[in-house]
């Protein structure tokens, strides 16, 4: 028996002892073959190490080793040269954005709009499709979830949304910059509140809400398209009037703010936070299905949900009952409930199985 870090486990190994979550739930029994999907499941539940059988214990009479399972889709992405190049470029641009925010807020040094747009547009232009960009973002989740990473993610997502909506090149650039700068006001909030590992008090939440007005005020000193400042101020407004800071409704909310609101919520909910693990994208899409037409502009939320489904195709997923499968067909009506091929080879339509839901992309 060898105590092995989960990140070092190889497919084809066997558990030597049962594996339990931190709450005491057994998720794998002893003598379980660890496939790439099972290893991803261990990572999802935050299991840091597992007792693995030594090779001599699992070899058959002929001394042959178990056949290793092919890597999952996500594992292939993370091991690709494209992902490593994306990560290096992404890290550089995250640092550039942090420096630009700091220069403006602390030194009152004007922002270089064209340079900021280029930071995102070149990151996007170097990828062949929106599908490959979302592949990269899905697999960056556990690497970088800072305010600056969030800003880059939102900028990338809204640029793709702008293309789906057939915006002009000029509007795409303005929307991209608006996405990049929408949360600049977060840098004016006490980091102890932003990084608090538990729920905020009502007073702390009111403090966080100030970031919208603070960001708009900081951007008002710059020579920028007014839609950028409007987006910073209004990206937490909702079409039903439930948002902040002004409780605007419907057409009172600027279009760019409506678009950024969707990307902001999607990225924030799928990202890790000090007080919770990021939600599965399918859970976020399910939330959009429940309340999207009330809180968000119908044209923008329907475009987003319909087009983002294509980025999930071929991904391996973990179901709520612990089984794993691959997304093989999307449902254009019930967006969060696609057709899957399970690891057993069986196909399952989640619309017909309301007791199940997708817990994670693995």
N, C-alpha and C positions, 0 to 999 in steps of 0.2 A: 504494500500500500504506500502511495506517494502523495503527500499533501501538495497540491498544485494550484497555482494562481489561475483563476478563470481565464485571464487573458492569454495564458500560455498553454491552455488545453488544446490538444489536437483532435480533430474528428477521428473517430475509430477507437477512442479510449473508452473504458468502462468505469462506472462509479464503483468504488469499493464499499461505500457506506451510503445510507440515504442522505438526501440533500434537503435541508429545511430553510424556509425564509426566516427573516428576523422575527416574524410573528409566530413562528412555530409550525407553519403549514409545510407539509412534505410535498415537494414538487417533482422529485425524482427518487425512485427506490434504488436500492443497491443492485449492482449488475446491469445497470441501464447503459445501452450503447449511446455514446455522446456524438450526435450528428451536429452539423453546423447549426441547424435550427435549435437543437437542445442547448448548445453553447450560447446562442443568442438569447435564449430564454433565461439562462442563468444570469447573463449580463443585465437583462431587463429587470430581474428581481433584485439586482444589487448583490448577488452572491460573489464574494471576493475570492474564495478558494474552495476546492473540492478534493476529497480523498479519491485518488485514482488507482485502479488496479495496476500492478506492475506488469510489463509486457509478458513475462513468463506465466502470469496467471491467466492470460486471455488467449495465448497461442494455442492452436489446435494440435492434434497428435503429430501432424506433419510439420509443425513449427511455423505455419504461415500466419501472418498478421491480418487483422480484420481489414477489409477493403474500406478505404476512406471515402466519405461522401463528397461529391463535388461541392465547391464553395457556393454559398448563397449569392444572390444578386448583389446585395449590399457589400458582402465581403469582396466580390469582384471589383466593385466600384472603388472601395477603400484601398485596394491593392494596385489600382491602375496608375499609370504614369500621369494620366489626365488629372486624377484627383490630387496627387501630390503636387503637381504644378499649380492647380487651382488653389490649394491650401497655402502654398508659399506666396502666391500673388495676393490672395485674400488677406493674409496676415500683414503684408506690407501696406495694403490699402487701409486696413483697420487702424494701423499706427498713424498713417497720414491723416486720417479723419480725426483721430484723437488730438493730434497736434493742431489741426485747423480749428477745432472747437475750442481748445485751450487758448490759442492765439486771439480768437475773437472775444471770448468771455473774460479773459484775464488781462490781455494786453491791448484790446480794442484794435487789433490788426485786421484790416479788411480781408474777407474771404475771396479766394480766387475761384469764381464760379465755374469757369471752363475746365480748370484743373480738377475740380471736384467731380464734375460730370464725367470727365474722362476716366477717373478712377473706377467708376462703375461701368460705364459703357464699354471700356476695353476689357474689363473682367467678364462682361456678358458677351461681347463680340467675339472673344476667343473661343467660346463654346458654340458648338454647331446648332443646337436646338434648345428650346425652353425645357425640354425633357431632361437634357443633360445637365442644365443648370440646377433644376430641382433635385436631380440625383446628387449633385455636389452638396447642396444645402441640407438635404436629408442626412447626409453622412458627416456633416460638420457639427451636428447637434451637440455631441459630447466633448467637442474640442474648444469651442468659443461661443459663449452666450452673453458677452458684455453688451453694454449700451451701443458701442460702436459697431459690433458685429450685427446687432439687431438693426441698426440704421442701414448698413450695407444690404442686409437681407431684404428689408422693406423696399429699398431702392431698386434692387434687382427684380423683385416680384411686381412692383408697380410698373416698371419698364415693360415687363412681359405683358401685363394687363393692358397697357397702352397700345402695344402691338396687336394684341387680340382685338382691341376696340378700334384698330386702324387709325390711330392718332397720327398727326403729321410729325415729321422729324423734330421740328421746333417744340411742339407740345410734349413730345417724348422726353426731350432734354429737360424741360421745365418740370415735368412730373418726376423724373429721376432725381433731380436736385431737391425737389420738395420731399420726396421719400427719404433722401439722405439726411435732410435737416429737420425732419418733423419732430424728432425727440431731443433736439439740442437743449431744450429747457431742463431735461433730466440732469444735466451737468450742474445745474444750480441748486439741486435738492441735496440735502444732507445724505451722504452715502450710507450712513448707519441706518437710515430709514429704507433706502433702496435695497440694501443688502440684508435687511432684517430676516432672520431664518424662521420667522413665525408670522402669523396674521398681523396686519397693521391695526392700530387703534383708530377710532374715528378721527381723532386729531391728526394722526400721522397720515391717514388717507387724504385728508383735506390739504395737507402740506404737499403731498405728491401731485395732487390735481393742479397745483399752481404751475407745474412745468409747462403746461400749454400756453398760458399767458406769458410766462417768463421767456419761453422760446420765441414767441411772436415779437416780444419787445426787443430781444437781442437782434433778431433778423430785421427789424424795422430800421435799423441804422445802416443797413447794407443796400447797395444798388441791385435789388433783386426784383424779379417779376412778382407782383403782389399776390399771385396765387400761392407762392411758396410760404409767405408769412401767414396767409389765410389757412393753409393746410396745417401749419404748426399750431395755430390757435384752435382749429376746429376738428382735428382728427379724432377726438373723443366724443364728438356730437353724434347723435343717432336719429334716424328719420322719425322715430316715434316720440321724440322729445325727451328721452331718458338719459341723454348724455350730458357732458359738461364742456366748457364752463358756462354756457349761456342757455342750455336747454333748447337749442334750435330744432326745427322740424323740417322734414322733406326738402323742398326747394330752397329753404333758407340756408341750407348747408352747401358750401361751394363744392363743385364736382370733384376737384382734386382731393379735397378733404374726405369725400365719400369713398374714393378709390383707396386712398392711403389707410382709411379706417379698416378696411377689409384685410389688407396686407399686414397691417400692424397687429390686428387681433390674431390672424393665422400664425404669424411668426412668434408672437409673444406666448401664445398657448402651446405651441409645439416646442418651445425652448425650455431648458431647465431653469429653474429659479431657486433662490436660497431656501424657500419654504416648500417647494414641491418639484417633482420630476415633470418634465415636459409631457404634454398629452400626445397621444397618437394622432397623426393627421386625420385619420378617419373619425376620431372622436370630435375633432374640431369641425369637420364637415357635417357631422350629425347635428352639432349645435347650430351651425348655420342653417341647416334644413328646418330645425324647429323654430327659429326666431328670425331668420335672415330677411324675409320679406317685410317684416315689421321694422327692424332696426337699420337695415341697409337698403341702398338704392337697388331696385329689382334688376335693372339692366346689368349693373356691375356685379352683384352677388351671383346671379345666374351664370354670367360669363365666366366668373372665377371658378365656380363649382364644376361647371361643365368641362372647362379646359384643363383644370388641374387633375382631373381623373386620369387623363392620359399619362401623367407623370408617375402614377402608381402602378401602371401595368408591368407585370413581370416581377414585381417585388414579392419577397416572402413575408408572410404576416403570421403573427401569433394570435390565436383566438382565445376567448375568455375561458374556454374549457381546457386550455393547455395544449390543444392540437395546433399544428402548423400547416400552412398551405401557401399557394402562389396565386396572385391575382391574374386571372386569365380573361375576364370580360367585365366591363363596367356596366352599371345600371344607370341609364340616363334620367330615370325618374327618382329612384331611391339611391342617391349618390354614394351614401356611406355603406351600402350593402351590395358589394359586387359578387360575381361568380368566382369561386375559388377551386383550385385543384389541390386536395389535401395531400399530405405526405404519403398517405396510403394509396393514392391514385384515384380516390373517389372525388367526384365533382360535387360541389355543394353551393346552392343558391341561398345567400344569406337572407334574402327577402322571405324565403320559406322557413327560415329558422330564426324567429325573433328572439329566442332564448340565447343566441350567440351574438357576439360582436367582436370586432377587430380590436385587440388590445395594444398591438405594437407592430410597426414595420421593422423587420429584422434582416 
